[in-house]
């Protein structure tokens, strides 16, 4: 039993293992998928999740090197701070908390995200709520010389969500993405927490 996991979580994982049956994922990919399903009770995420080549290895290395982690909103930050504190203690910032007011034509989350990117272009970026902020990052990355170590693209909703994920898909950077409208802060946090555990197990 993993000491980072609660016994009830391990029991839930056993149920997920039984219900999902055979699958196409590597062991490390499945560790992430299983945690996402646990956080949502939604097996469709097994069909929606996308891993770019070598993304887990690159993500583990970034976490172990204590690369900063930038979340779009406070809910994602709150969802990962416990695991971060138990493992590598990376700096964690929520973009929306970095902007007291929004720039003209932008949301506070977009404004804060752009500020974070200027400070930490090499960070791990985690999106669970704000597709406009993901679109803003993708626009920045079109011409950027320094790219994020990893982008987790899992915003949820109906406005700009699919467009933001499609924009991310076109950029050749390490990414874990939830295609379609589904996602959310619990999903984004689950992906990052699963990566944290894999990094800890491989340290």
NORCOR-V643634 format. One record per residue. N is the residue number from 1. SS is DSSP state (@ for helix, = for strand, . for the rest). OMEGA is omega as a letter, one per 30 degrees, with the letter a starting at -180 (* if undefined). NEAR is the number of other C-alpha atoms within 12 Angstrom. Layout:
[[N;SS;OMEGA;NEAR] [N;SS;OMEGA;NEAR]]
This chain:
[[1;.;l;13] [2;.;a;15] [3;.;l;14] [4;.;a;23] [5;.;l;20] [6;.;l;12] [7;@;l;13] [8;@;l;14] [9;@;l;20] [10;@;l;20] [11;@;l;15] [12;@;l;22] [13;@;a;28] [14;@;l;19] [15;@;l;18] [16;@;l;28] [17;@;a;21] [18;@;a;13] [19;@;a;18] [20;@;l;24] [21;.;a;15] [22;.;a;13] [23;.;a;18] [24;.;a;15] [25;.;l;19] [26;.;l;16] [27;@;a;15] [28;@;l;27] [29;@;a;29] [30;@;l;32] [31;@;l;30] [32;@;a;38] [33;@;a;43] [34;@;l;41] [35;@;l;38] [36;@;l;41] [37;@;l;35] [38;@;a;34] [39;@;a;28] [40;@;a;25] [41;.;a;21] [42;.;a;21] [43;.;l;24] [44;.;l;21] [45;@;l;33] [46;@;l;34] [47;@;a;22] [48;@;a;24] [49;=;l;34] [50;=;l;33] [51;=;l;33] [52;.;a;26] [53;.;l;17] [54;.;a;20] [55;@;a;28] [56;@;l;36] [57;@;l;24] [58;@;l;27] [59;@;l;45] [60;@;l;32] [61;@;a;24] [62;@;l;32] [63;@;a;39] [64;@;l;28] [65;.;l;24] [66;.;l;25] [67;.;l;29] [68;.;l;32] [69;=;a;46] [70;=;l;50] [71;=;l;47] [72;.;a;51] [73;.;a;41] [74;@;a;29] [75;@;l;27] [76;@;l;38] [77;@;l;37] [78;@;a;26] [79;@;a;29] [80;@;a;39] [81;@;l;28] [82;@;a;23] [83;@;l;30] [84;@;a;32] [85;@;l;21] [86;@;a;18] [87;.;a;29] [88;.;l;31] [89;.;l;21] [90;.;l;26] [91;.;l;24] [92;=;l;36] [93;=;l;36] [94;=;a;40] [95;@;a;43] [96;@;a;33] [97;@;a;26] [98;@;a;27] [99;.;l;23] [100;.;l;15] [101;.;a;17] [102;.;l;21] [103;.;a;16] [104;.;l;9] [105;.;a;12] [106;.;l;21] [107;.;l;28] [108;@;a;27] [109;@;l;39] [110;@;a;39] [111;@;l;32] [112;@;l;35] [113;@;a;45] [114;@;l;35] [115;@;l;29] [116;@;a;35] [117;@;l;38] [118;@;l;22] [119;@;a;19] [120;.;a;24] [121;.;a;27] [122;.;a;29] [123;.;l;34] [124;=;a;47] [125;=;a;51] [126;=;a;52] [127;=;l;53] [128;.;a;48] [129;.;a;40] [130;.;l;46] [131;@;l;42] [132;@;l;39] [133;@;l;45] [134;@;l;47] [135;@;l;36] [136;@;l;34] [137;@;l;44] [138;@;l;34] [139;@;l;21] [140;@;a;26] [141;@;l;26] [142;.;a;18] [143;.;a;11] [144;.;l;18] [145;.;l;12] [146;.;a;18] [147;.;l;26] [148;.;l;36] [149;.;a;36] [150;=;l;43] [151;=;l;46] [152;=;a;52] [153;=;a;54] [154;.;l;47] [155;.;a;44] [156;.;l;31] [157;.;a;24] [158;.;a;18] [159;.;l;18] [160;.;a;22] [161;@;a;32] [162;@;l;28] [163;@;a;27] [164;@;l;37] [165;@;l;42] [166;@;l;24] [167;@;l;29] [168;@;a;40] [169;@;a;27] [170;.;a;19] [171;.;a;26] [172;.;l;21] [173;.;l;34] [174;.;a;32] [175;=;l;40] [176;=;a;45] [177;=;l;48] [178;=;a;42] [179;.;l;32] [180;.;a;29] [181;.;a;28] [182;.;a;34] [183;.;l;42] [184;.;a;37] [185;@;l;36] [186;@;l;34] [187;@;l;42] [188;@;l;50] [189;@;l;44] [190;@;l;40] [191;@;a;51] [192;@;l;50] [193;@;l;42] [194;@;l;41] [195;@;l;42] [196;@;l;44] [197;@;l;34] [198;@;l;33] [199;@;a;30] [200;@;a;28] [201;@;a;20] [202;.;a;17] [203;.;*;15]]
